[in-house]
Amino acid sequence: MTGGGRLASLLTAGEFCVTGEIVPPRGGDGTVVTNHARALVGSIDAANVTDNPTATAHMSPAAAAAFVARAGLEPTLQLTVRDRNRLAFTSELLGGWALGARTVLCLSGDPISLGDHPDAQTVQDLDVLEAVRLAGRLRDEGLTLAGGEIADPPRYLIGVADMPLADPYDPARLEQKLDAGADVIWTQIAYDLEALSSWADVVRARGVFERAKVLIGIVPLRTAKGARFMAEKLPGVRVPSGTITALEEAGDDAADIGLRLTIDVVEGLRAIDGVSGVHLMGMGHDDAVRAVVEVAGLFPRPTGALIP
């Protein structure tokens, strides 16, 4: 595995990694990011810093990544092609590295129609495959897409997203991302272990696990309402009906039952050959992330200094 920082080192060493997520604020106060990062230090190995999620305006991910790094947590820089041409994408890659990001996650971005500026013009000068190639060319050749030389080029671990439980699922799209140069895959939220195991069988046979590390997305379960929302509204997310029923029947104990169910999923993921870790998205509940890590036997996390 080429480039990257501490997360890359842990993945290369075969550790079962834990990443989390930090959403920059809709404001200019960096202490919000700092406090969020500090709450996750010691529980996760790196934090994905989101880029205008749901197509709404937030603090820039590169700026937020700087606060995450200063708090002692390695940031992963999310960058969408929705909002940037190749010039801006290159600038963000250079700036993000300078501010402490060591992994980049290249994304298409949520549809602009979902956000607070539905009349904004999307850019999409690059598609995700081209963005991955750009990050790889900077790292491996020290060149921009225009062929310009870069001093001290960023050496990112390059990530992409996948939706393993989409129906229908076409593994060829994921393979295109790997062909473009991706090193690590973050998946959409997945609770259905049986379906996920079947997906793993498909991509394993195609050599995906040999070419890239895979981190499975999970949101700690708290309520039946939240579980139903994910199942009904988020593309590619399946929540087993038995899980929703258990949360409904739990009543006031739903959060405790949800924690147990989430831990069961994490333990099941560890048994799937080829899965390299879990991506825990707390959605504002950092205590739930910490609890999952601790009770699932993933604490303490491997120690080590951030790699400059």
DOLUM-209663 format. One record per residue: residue in one letter; residue number from 1; x, y, z of N, C-alpha, C in turn. Coordinates in steps of 0.001 Angstrom, whole numbers, plus 500000, padded with zeros to 6 digits. Example, Ala and Ser with C-alpha at 12.3 -4.5 7.8 and 13.67 -1.06 7.14 Angstrom:
REM residues 2
["a" 1 [513190 494310 507800] [512300 495500 507800] [513200 496700 507800]];
["s" 2 [512850 497750 507080] [513670 498940 507140] [512900 500030 507870]];
END
This chain:
REM residues 308
["m" 1 [500843 498812 500000] [500000 500000 500000] [500882 501243 500000]];
["t" 2 [500637 502140 499042] [501490 503308 498853] [500939 504518 499587]];
["g" 3 [501833 505269 500267] [501425 506543 500835] [500593 506412 502090]];
["g" 4 [499982 507539 502447] [499130 507573 503611] [499886 507838 504896]];
["g" 5 [499208 507619 506014] [499783 507857 507328] [499519 506701 508257]];
["r" 6 [499004 507008 509447] [498815 505973 510466] [497763 504950 510053]];
["l" 7 [496650 505416 509482] [495612 504471 509052] [496172 503505 508019]];
["a" 8 [496925 504024 507064] [497523 503160 506048] [498446 502136 506684]];
["s" 9 [499214 502575 507679] [500145 501663 508347] [499396 500551 509074]];
["l" 10 [498309 500895 509741] [497533 499895 510465] [496880 498900 509515]];
["l" 11 [496339 499410 508413] [495723 498521 507435] [496758 497578 506833]];
["t" 12 [497927 498111 506532] [498993 497295 505963] [499440 496213 506946]];
["a" 13 [499413 496551 508237] [499828 495600 509265] [498772 494538 509551]];
["g" 14 [497596 494674 508935] [496550 493678 509126] [495667 493911 510333]];
["e" 15 [495751 495102 510942] [494882 495428 512071] [493430 495588 511591]];
["f" 16 [492480 495179 512428] [491070 495458 512154] [490828 496903 512582]];
["c" 17 [490672 497785 511611] [490671 499222 511882] [489273 499753 512169]];
["v" 18 [489235 500867 512869] [487993 501557 513190] [488141 503012 512761]];
["t" 19 [487280 503445 511861] [487249 504857 511496] [485910 505450 511903]];
["g" 20 [485886 506757 512005] [484668 507461 512368] [484428 508618 511422]];
["e" 21 [483514 509483 511821] [483136 510577 510933] [482939 511861 511727]];
["i" 22 [483427 512967 511154] [483222 514285 511732] [482618 515180 510664]];
["v" 23 [481469 515748 510965] [480803 516667 510053] [481177 518088 510449]];
["p" 24 [481881 518828 509590] [482217 520214 509927] [480953 521028 510189]];
["p" 25 [481048 522025 511046] [479857 522793 511409] [479380 523704 510290]];
["r" 26 [478143 524127 510416] [477625 525167 509529] [477912 526512 510190]];
["g" 27 [479192 526759 510350] [479642 527967 511028] [481151 528022 511003]];
["g" 28 [481704 529079 511583] [483131 529309 511506] [483896 529041 512785]];
["d" 29 [483303 528308 513720] [483949 528049 515004] [484668 526709 514971]];
["g" 30 [485999 526748 514900] [486774 525528 514833] [486764 524712 516106]];
["t" 31 [486406 525329 517229] [486394 524561 518477] [485340 523457 518449]];
["v" 32 [484307 523649 517651] [483297 522594 517501] [483945 521331 516952]];
["v" 33 [484799 521498 515948] [485495 520358 515351] [486504 519780 516341]];
["t" 34 [487228 520653 517001] [488227 520203 517971] [487595 519344 519052]];
["n" 35 [486486 519812 519612] [485820 519065 520681] [485304 517719 520188]];
["h" 36 [484785 517705 518965] [484286 516450 518402] [485439 515458 518225]];
["a" 37 [486550 515954 517693] [487707 515083 517480] [488246 514546 518802]];
["r" 38 [488344 515417 519804] [488856 514982 521102] [487977 513897 521721]];
["a" 39 [486677 513972 521447] [485761 512976 522000] [485978 511602 521378]];
["l" 40 [486626 511571 520208] [486833 510306 519513] [488264 509788 519603]];
["v" 41 [489177 510630 520084] [490573 510205 520212] [490660 508980 521122]];
["g" 42 [491363 507977 520664] [491517 506752 521441] [490506 505681 521107]];
["s" 43 [489376 506093 520484] [488343 505115 520128] [488408 504717 518665]];
["i" 44 [488935 505603 517808] [489006 505312 516380] [490414 505604 515881]];
["d" 45 [490726 505101 514700] [492060 505255 514141] [492177 506454 513217]];
["a" 46 [491081 506902 512667] [491060 508063 511781] [489617 508518 511649]];
["a" 47 [489441 509794 511280] [488096 510354 511150] [487896 510912 509750]];
["n" 48 [486826 510476 509086] [486460 511044 507794] [485825 512412 508020]];
["v" 49 [486397 513442 507403] [485869 514800 507517] [485022 515053 506286]];
["t" 50 [483730 515237 506478] [482799 515254 505352] [482858 516557 504569]];
["d" 51 [482398 516484 503327] [482461 517596 502380] [481047 518004 501968]];
["n" 52 [480539 519059 502601] [479196 519561 502302] [478176 518424 502164]];
["p" 53 [477988 517635 503231] [477053 516508 503163] [475636 516980 502888]];
["t" 54 [474868 516135 502240] [473506 516428 501774] [473457 517721 500974]];
["a" 55 [474584 518065 500347] [474691 519244 499486] [474299 520527 500216]];
["t" 56 [474660 520608 501498] [474443 521832 502266] [475800 522416 502663]];
["a" 57 [475846 523731 502770] [477118 524415 502986] [477603 524244 504427]];
["h" 58 [478836 523770 504578] [479502 523609 505860] [480918 524168 505759]];
["m" 59 [481599 524256 506894] [483020 524585 506889] [483749 523642 505936]];
["s" 60 [484762 524159 505237] [485471 523334 504266] [486141 522152 504951]];
["p" 61 [486176 520995 504268] [486773 519817 504890] [488270 519982 505166]];
["a" 62 [488987 520724 504334] [490419 520910 504583] [490643 521714 505856]];
["a" 63 [489837 522770 506054] [489964 523561 507278] [489622 522721 508500]];
["a" 64 [488536 521955 508414] [488149 521116 509543] [489193 520036 509806]];
["a" 65 [489813 519524 508747] [490846 518503 508919] [492008 519024 509748]];
["a" 66 [492314 520310 509602] [493404 520891 510381] [493091 520830 511873]];
["f" 67 [491852 521126 512254] [491467 521065 513667] [491465 519622 514174]];
["v" 68 [491063 518691 513315] [491070 517277 513703] [492499 516819 513974]];
["a" 69 [493410 517175 513077] [494808 516766 513250] [495412 517360 514510]];
["r" 70 [495120 518637 514782] [495661 519285 515983] [495121 518649 517252]];
["a" 71 [493944 518056 517168] [493356 517392 518335] [493965 516012 518570]];
["g" 72 [494843 515551 517656] [495502 514271 517843] [494857 513105 517142]];
["l" 73 [494008 513401 516133] [493314 512354 515398] [493636 512523 513913]];
["e" 74 [493945 511442 513240] [494297 511554 511823] [493041 511774 510985]];
["p" 75 [493009 512854 510184] [491832 513108 509362] [491925 512461 507988]];
["t" 76 [490780 511983 507524] [490603 511574 506134] [489791 512654 505448]];
["l" 77 [490314 513179 504367] [489694 514296 503665] [488707 513776 502635]];
["q" 78 [487430 514050 502842] [486440 513737 501822] [486387 514890 500820]];
["l" 79 [486412 514557 499536] [486309 515571 498482] [485327 515085 497422]];
["t" 80 [484355 515933 497089] [483394 515583 496042] [483762 516279 494732]];
["v" 81 [483435 515597 493645] [483613 516208 492320] [482425 517085 491967]];
["r" 82 [481385 517033 492765] [480187 517848 492523] [480508 519338 492506]];
["d" 83 [481416 519762 493426] [481612 521191 493666] [482918 521749 493115]];
["r" 84 [483749 520930 492456] [485099 521397 492105] [485500 520974 490701]];
["n" 85 [486204 521898 490017] [486864 521483 488790] [488238 520910 489140]];
["r" 86 [488985 520500 488160] [490264 519825 488432] [491276 520756 489086]];
["l" 87 [491192 522036 488800] [492090 522999 489428] [491815 523079 490928]];
["a" 88 [490548 523225 491286] [490179 523310 492698] [490438 521991 493425]];
["f" 89 [490194 520883 492745] [490426 519575 493370] [491904 519398 493699]];
["t" 90 [492754 519813 492772] [494194 519732 493009] [494599 520603 494191]];
["s" 91 [494070 521820 494244] [494383 522729 495348] [493960 522150 496685]];
["e" 92 [492777 521528 496732] [492297 520933 497981] [493184 519768 498406]];
["l" 93 [493646 518979 497452] [494536 517871 497785] [495842 518382 498387]];
["l" 94 [496400 519433 497802] [497647 519990 498318] [497427 520608 499696]];
["g" 95 [496355 521386 499836] [496084 522037 501112] [495737 521061 502208]];
["g" 96 [494940 520038 501873] [494560 519046 502871] [495751 518304 503424]];
["w" 97 [496697 517956 502554] [497909 517266 503014] [498714 518171 503939]];
["a" 98 [498855 519434 503552] [499621 520378 504367] [499001 520555 505748]];
["l" 99 [497677 520384 505840] [496971 520602 507101] [496787 519322 507907]];
["g" 100 [497326 518199 507435] [497331 516995 508260] [496550 515817 507749]];
["a" 101 [495778 515962 506657] [495058 514810 506107] [496045 513844 505477]];
["r" 102 [495841 512561 505680] [496736 511560 505126] [496010 510547 504241]];
["t" 103 [494697 510635 504212] [493874 509809 503330] [492863 510727 502661]];
["v" 104 [492559 510457 501401] [491510 511200 500714] [490450 510210 500258]];
["l" 105 [489191 510580 500444] [488066 509772 499985] [487378 510539 498863]];
["c" 106 [487501 510037 497648] [486961 510707 496466] [485511 510275 496253]];
["l" 107 [484612 511250 496193] [483178 510984 496125] [482512 511800 495027]];
["s" 108 [481377 511292 494554] [480571 512074 493613] [479884 513234 494326]];
["g" 109 [479374 512990 495533] [478635 514000 496280] [477145 513787 496166]];
["d" 110 [476421 514133 497223] [474964 514010 497207] [474365 514933 496148]];
["p" 111 [473220 514565 495578] [472591 515408 494551] [472338 516822 495070]];
["i" 112 [472627 517799 494237] [472483 519199 494632] [471039 519527 494988]];
["s" 113 [470087 518786 494416] [468667 519048 494664] [468273 518762 496104]];
["l" 114 [469093 517993 496836] [468773 517667 498225] [469127 518789 499195]];
["g" 115 [469949 519722 498757] [470561 520648 499682] [469898 521990 499811]];
["d" 116 [470661 522932 500407] [470125 524256 500682] [470343 525236 499534]];
["h" 117 [471011 524778 498464] [471204 525596 497269] [470789 524782 496042]];
["p" 118 [469512 524430 495927] [469085 523539 494835] [469282 524130 493444]];
["d" 119 [469439 525451 493356] [469650 526086 492056] [471128 526260 491727]];
["a" 120 [472010 525807 492612] [473445 525927 492355] [473842 525067 491161]];
["q" 121 [474890 525493 490472] [475401 524732 489348] [476404 523687 489832]];
["t" 122 [476181 522442 489480] [477185 521430 489788] [478363 521593 488830]];
["v" 123 [479526 521161 489281] [480734 521317 488469] [481009 520027 487701]];
["q" 124 [481413 518992 488430] [481634 517677 487832] [482517 517736 486590]];
["d" 125 [483546 518560 486702] [484560 518612 485647] [485268 517266 485549]];
["l" 126 [485429 516613 486708] [485988 515273 486790] [484913 514319 487280]];
["d" 127 [485004 513067 486885] [484208 512057 487573] [485084 511429 488653]];
["v" 128 [484520 510522 489430] [485269 509953 490550] [486515 509210 490064]];
["l" 129 [486397 508503 488976] [487560 507770 488458] [488697 508733 488112]];
["e" 130 [488360 509856 487510] [489384 510843 487154] [489970 511496 488402]];
["a" 131 [489128 511699 489421] [489625 512270 490678] [490617 511318 491344]];
["v" 132 [490311 510028 491315] [491234 509035 491870] [492554 509054 491097]];
["r" 133 [492458 509130 489791] [493689 509177 488977] [494492 510433 489282]];
["l" 134 [493815 511545 489501] [494508 512795 489839] [495280 512638 491144]];
["a" 135 [494620 512108 492184] [495298 511918 493470] [496476 510967 493326]];
["g" 136 [496297 509928 492515] [497371 508971 492306] [498530 509556 491516]];
["r" 137 [498232 510403 490556] [499311 511001 489765] [500128 511980 490597]];
["l" 138 [499440 512746 491453] [500173 513636 492358] [501123 512835 493241]];
["r" 139 [500616 511744 493782] [501399 510930 494719] [502536 510186 494038]];
["d" 140 [502231 509526 492938] [503189 508594 492338] [504160 509250 491361]];
["e" 141 [503701 510358 490733] [504545 510998 489731] [504905 512441 490075]];
["g" 142 [504238 513003 491082] [504487 514402 491412] [504042 515348 490325]];
["l" 143 [502978 514959 489600] [502497 515757 488475] [501005 516030 488602]];
["t" 144 [500574 517200 488117] [499159 517497 487997] [498620 516846 486731]];
["l" 145 [497302 516934 486543] [496732 516393 485305] [497240 517135 484079]];
["a" 146 [497666 518389 484287] [498210 519177 483183] [499684 518886 482937]];
["g" 147 [500266 518027 483763] [501672 517698 483596] [502616 518598 484362]];
["g" 148 [502074 519511 485171] [502918 520399 485959] [503537 519682 487133]];
["e" 149 [504802 519974 487418] [505491 519338 488531] [505065 519947 489864]];
["i" 150 [504928 519091 490873] [504520 519505 492210] [505687 519295 493166]];
["a" 151 [506031 520341 493906] [507049 520200 494952] [506424 519552 496175]];
["d" 152 [507141 518621 496783] [506641 517928 497976] [505226 517397 497756]];
["p" 153 [505024 516523 496799] [503673 516049 496477] [503037 515275 497632]];
["p" 154 [501723 515408 497793] [501023 514659 498845] [501032 513169 498536]];
["r" 155 [501154 512362 499588] [501270 510911 499423] [500046 510220 500042]];
["y" 156 [498895 510579 499553] [497649 510087 500131] [497423 508589 499939]];
["l" 157 [496814 507984 500963] [496069 506747 500780] [494771 507170 500099]];
["i" 158 [494385 506489 499031] [493255 506958 498215] [492054 506046 498419]];
["g" 159 [490946 506647 498841] [489739 505893 499131] [488595 506200 498180]];
["v" 160 [487692 505228 498073] [486466 505372 497289] [485319 504745 498077]];
["a" 161 [484116 504963 497586] [482926 504425 498246] [482317 503305 497410]];
["d" 162 [481557 502439 498092] [480844 501373 497396] [479531 501114 498128]];
["m" 163 [478578 500573 497391] [477257 500294 497937] [476979 498797 497766]];
["p" 164 [477521 497972 498664] [477489 496517 498447] [476103 495894 498430]];
["l" 165 [475128 496527 499092] [473800 495919 499160] [472815 496590 498217]];
["a" 166 [473342 497316 497220] [472473 497882 496197] [471827 496755 495396]];
["d" 167 [470647 497014 494904] [469931 496014 494120] [469468 496654 492798]];
["p" 168 [470066 496281 491668] [471104 495257 491513] [472491 495814 491850]];
["y" 169 [473432 494917 492097] [474808 495315 492388] [475702 494890 491229]];
["d" 170 [476523 495825 490761] [477445 495559 489666] [478876 495752 490165]];
["p" 171 [479620 494681 490392] [480988 494817 490907] [481936 495491 489924]];
["a" 172 [481544 495593 488663] [482439 496186 487668] [482737 497650 487995]];
["r" 173 [481773 498364 488556] [482007 499764 488893] [483081 499893 489966]];
["l" 174 [483029 499029 490974] [484055 499045 492012] [485415 498701 491417]];
["e" 175 [485448 497737 490545] [486713 497353 489926] [487298 498487 489099]];
["q" 176 [486443 499296 488487] [486938 500460 487751] [487640 501443 488687]];
["k" 177 [487086 501595 489885] [487706 502496 490859] [489066 501964 491307]];
["l" 178 [489160 500661 491454] [490442 500066 491829] [491436 500181 490673]];
["d" 179 [490960 499986 489456] [491824 500147 488293] [492361 501573 488206]];
["a" 180 [491548 502544 488650] [491974 503944 488607] [493040 504255 489651]];
["g" 181 [493159 503374 490682] [494216 503565 491667] [493773 503625 493107]];
["a" 182 [492515 503281 493413] [492040 503327 494793] [492705 502253 495644]];
["d" 183 [492975 502603 496912] [493630 501701 497856] [492684 501130 498902]];
["v" 184 [491631 501873 499221] [490749 501493 500327] [489318 501834 499953]];
["i" 185 [488376 501029 500448] [486961 501172 500118] [486169 501373 501397]];
["w" 186 [485367 502435 501436] [484386 502621 502499] [483020 502272 501928]];
["t" 187 [482253 501441 502638] [480954 501045 502107] [479818 501861 502718]];
["q" 188 [478697 501795 502039] [477441 502308 502578] [477095 501514 503844]];
["i" 189 [476217 502056 504654] [475781 501409 505896] [475258 500002 505588]];
["a" 190 [475685 499022 506381] [475292 497632 506139] [475063 496912 507464]];
["y" 191 [473828 496433 507669] [473503 495665 508871] [473191 494200 508560]];
["d" 192 [472885 493908 507301] [472451 492570 506922] [473688 491706 506679]];
["l" 193 [474095 490968 507705] [475329 490189 507621] [475247 489086 506565]];
["e" 194 [474090 488492 506424] [473959 487419 505430] [474152 487975 504021]];
["a" 195 [473496 489104 503739] [473638 489717 502418] [475050 490225 502203]];
["l" 196 [475645 490769 503256] [476999 491295 503132] [478005 490161 502909]];
["s" 197 [477784 489042 503557] [478656 487897 503361] [478569 487392 501922]];
["s" 198 [477367 487425 501356] [477209 487019 499955] [477932 487983 499032]];
["w" 199 [477837 489285 499327] [478583 490283 498545] [480083 490020 498640]];
["a" 200 [480549 489728 499849] [481973 489470 500042] [482428 488269 499209]];
["d" 201 [481585 487253 499111] [481934 486092 498299] [482117 486490 496833]];
["v" 202 [481242 487379 496367] [481304 487811 494966] [482589 488593 494696]];
["v" 203 [482868 489594 495531] [484040 490435 495259] [485343 489721 495607]];
["r" 204 [485301 488796 496559] [486501 488024 496884] [486935 487202 495670]];
["a" 205 [485956 486603 495008] [486258 485788 493838] [486854 486622 492712]];
["r" 206 [486597 487931 492748] [487115 488825 491705] [488410 489518 492142]];
["g" 207 [488932 489133 493306] [490215 489645 493746] [490193 491002 494408]];
["v" 208 [488993 491495 494776] [488899 492841 495347] [489657 492944 496663]];
["f" 209 [489526 491946 497531] [490170 492021 498841] [491696 491950 498746]];
["e" 210 [492190 491444 497651] [493634 491415 497448] [494148 492759 496940]];
["r" 211 [493259 493534 496351] [493664 494803 495735] [493420 496010 496639]];
["a" 212 [492520 495893 497591] [492164 497046 498419] [491690 496589 499788]];
["k" 213 [491770 497500 500750] [491225 497268 502078] [489767 497740 502094]];
["v" 214 [488939 497041 502857] [487502 497337 502872] [487043 497628 504296]];
["l" 215 [486390 498770 504469] [485826 499183 505753] [484304 499287 505589]];
["i" 216 [483574 498615 506454] [482120 498535 506341] [481453 499619 507189]];
["g" 217 [480533 500361 506580] [479844 501441 507272] [478753 500947 508212]];
["i" 218 [478737 501520 509417] [477723 501186 510434] [477342 502462 511181]];
["v" 219 [476057 502660 511438] [475577 503677 512366] [475049 502945 513596]];
["p" 220 [475593 503193 514786] [475068 502521 515979] [473553 502704 516096]];
["l" 221 [472838 501612 516231] [471379 501652 516296] [470922 502209 517641]];
["r" 222 [469884 503052 517604] [469369 503659 518832] [467849 503554 518947]];
["t" 223 [467142 503690 517826] [465676 503676 517851] [465139 502929 516639]];
["a" 224 [463923 502419 516767] [463267 501776 515634] [463004 502792 514531]];
["k" 225 [462663 504020 514916] [462401 505066 513928] [463639 505326 513072]];
["g" 226 [464788 505420 513728] [466022 505652 512989] [466359 504494 512070]];
["a" 227 [466131 503277 512530] [466406 502095 511710] [465496 502051 510495]];
["r" 228 [464220 502379 510699] [463283 502395 509568] [463663 503471 508565]];
["f" 229 [464083 504636 509066] [464482 505720 508165] [465628 505269 507267]];
["m" 230 [466634 504644 507847] [467769 504192 507044] [467338 503164 506012]];
["a" 231 [466464 502247 506430] [466025 501189 505529] [465175 501723 504384]];
["e" 232 [464379 502764 504666] [463419 503258 503673] [463949 504420 502841]];
["k" 233 [464856 505210 503410] [465245 506454 502751] [466664 506456 502191]];
["l" 234 [467548 505647 502726] [468940 505680 502282] [469181 504596 501240]];
["p" 235 [469655 504974 500066] [469864 503979 499016] [470899 502943 499408]];
["g" 236 [470572 501694 499113] [471522 500624 499349] [471645 500158 500778]];
["v" 237 [470787 500642 501687] [470850 500240 503095] [469745 499222 503379]];
["r" 238 [470132 498113 503992] [469157 497117 504421] [469260 496933 505929]];
["v" 239 [468139 497029 506591] [468071 496729 508018] [467138 495533 508172]];
["p" 240 [467616 494391 508651] [466747 493218 508781] [465488 493534 509581]];
["s" 241 [464372 492971 509148] [463097 493246 509821] [463146 492844 511285]];
["g" 242 [463893 491777 511592] [464005 491344 512984] [464695 492372 513853]];
["t" 243 [465629 493121 513263] [466317 494182 514005] [465352 495304 514350]];
["i" 244 [464540 495709 513379] [463565 496777 513627] [462537 496328 514659]];
["t" 245 [462088 495096 514570] [461114 494568 515537] [461699 494566 516942]];
["a" 246 [462953 494156 517073] [463595 494123 518390] [463685 495518 518990]];
["l" 247 [463961 496515 518168] [464036 497892 518658] [462650 498402 519051]];
["e" 248 [461638 498042 518284] [460270 498454 518613] [459829 497853 519944]];
["e" 249 [460133 496587 520138] [459690 495899 521343] [460487 496305 522573]];
["a" 250 [461659 496913 522359] [462515 497294 523482] [461983 498485 524251]];
["g" 251 [461148 499305 523614] [460595 500469 524301] [461666 501419 524795]];
["d" 252 [461645 501727 526087] [462616 502664 526656] [464035 502108 526658]];
["d" 253 [464184 500819 526454] [465512 500199 526435] [466070 500082 525016]];
["a" 254 [465474 500806 524059] [465869 500659 522653] [467342 500964 522437]];
["a" 255 [467858 501994 523123] [469268 502351 522927] [470189 501225 523379]];
["d" 256 [469843 500584 524496] [470658 499470 524989] [470585 498273 524045]];
["i" 257 [469377 497976 523576] [469211 496861 522636] [469914 497192 521323]];
["g" 258 [469806 498450 520876] [470472 498864 519643] [471971 498716 519731]];
["l" 259 [472526 499041 520895] [473962 498881 521095] [474351 497405 520973]];
["r" 260 [473590 496539 521592] [473887 495108 521529] [473786 494586 520096]];
["l" 261 [472756 495028 519378] [472576 494601 517996] [473711 495112 517114]];
["t" 262 [474145 496351 517351] [475250 496913 516571] [476534 496137 516828]];
["i" 263 [476779 495817 518089] [477977 495045 518437] [477933 493669 517780]];
["d" 264 [476754 493056 517728] [476625 491764 517057] [477024 491876 515583]];
["v" 265 [476629 492985 514937] [476989 493193 513534] [478499 493345 513394]];
["v" 266 [479098 494152 514279] [480545 494359 514220] [481286 493044 514412]];
["e" 267 [480839 492252 515363] [481487 490952 515595] [481317 490040 514384]];
["g" 268 [480162 490133 513736] [479953 489352 512521] [480849 489803 511385]];
["l" 269 [481080 491103 511290] [481953 491637 510249] [483384 491137 510424]];
["r" 270 [483818 491019 511671] [485185 490559 511936] [485384 489123 511465]];
["a" 271 [484297 488388 511322] [484398 486995 510899] [484359 486837 509381]];
["i" 272 [484097 487924 508649] [484039 487849 507189] [485439 488033 506632]];
["d" 273 [485950 487024 506000] [487302 487055 505452] [487429 488177 504420]];
["g" 274 [488388 489052 504635] [488637 490142 503699] [488229 491501 504217]];
["v" 275 [487330 491560 505185] [486916 492844 505752] [488024 493356 506672]];
["s" 276 [488450 494592 506444] [489601 495147 507173] [489222 496081 508310]];
["g" 277 [487934 496348 508471] [487567 497237 509560] [486144 497726 509432]];
["v" 278 [485789 498616 510337] [484434 499150 510403] [484493 500666 510463]];
["h" 279 [483532 501287 509806] [483417 502749 509802] [482178 503114 510609]];
["l" 280 [482387 503611 511837] [481294 503907 512760] [480905 505372 512668]];
["m" 281 [479680 505622 512241] [479163 506988 512109] [478196 507247 513255]];
["g" 282 [478610 508074 514202] [477823 508276 515397] [476627 509177 515229]];
["m" 283 [476597 509985 514184] [475496 510924 513947] [475228 511775 515184]];
["g" 284 [476306 512287 515776] [476170 513147 516944] [476206 512416 518265]];
["h" 285 [476333 511098 518236] [476348 510313 519473] [477708 509622 519614]];
["d" 286 [478707 510406 519989] [480056 509851 520141] [480114 508803 521244]];
["d" 287 [479249 508925 522245] [479224 507943 523319] [478868 506559 522779]];
["a" 288 [478001 506521 521766] [477623 505238 521166] [478795 504633 520408]];
["v" 289 [479570 505472 519723] [480759 504979 519012] [481742 504378 520003]];
["r" 290 [482007 505109 521079] [482953 504610 522087] [482460 503311 522701]];
["a" 291 [481165 503223 522958] [480615 502022 523583] [480751 500808 522665]];
["v" 292 [480475 501002 521381] [480613 499895 520432] [482049 499403 520398]];
["v" 293 [483003 500335 520329] [484415 499976 520265] [484832 499201 521518]];
["e" 294 [484404 499677 522661] [484824 499054 523912] [484179 497683 524111]];
["v" 295 [482871 497595 523929] [482172 496340 524219] [482479 495284 523156]];
["a" 296 [482768 495720 521932] [483080 494770 520867] [484516 494263 520942]];
["g" 297 [485263 494701 521953] [486628 494218 522124] [487640 494866 521204]];
["l" 298 [487319 496071 520716] [488214 496793 519808] [488991 497895 520525]];
["f" 299 [488900 497912 521828] [489603 498911 522646] [490591 498182 523561]];
["p" 300 [491790 498719 523754] [492289 499975 523198] [492709 499820 521743]];
["r" 301 [492704 500944 521025] [493179 500947 519663] [494705 500878 519651]];
["p" 302 [495278 500376 518563] [496742 500356 518473] [497313 501773 518628]];
["t" 303 [498378 501896 519387] [498953 503216 519633] [500043 503512 518617]];
["g" 304 [500370 504769 518540] [501428 505209 517613] [501242 506658 517281]];
["a" 305 [502327 507348 517047] [502260 508772 516731] [501702 508978 515326]];
["l" 306 [501096 510144 515112] [500688 510509 513776] [501917 510615 512890]];
["i" 307 [501785 510160 511661] [502905 510185 510732] [502841 511457 509905]];
["p" 308 [503860 512332 509949] [503785 513602 509240] [503884 513399 507735]];
END
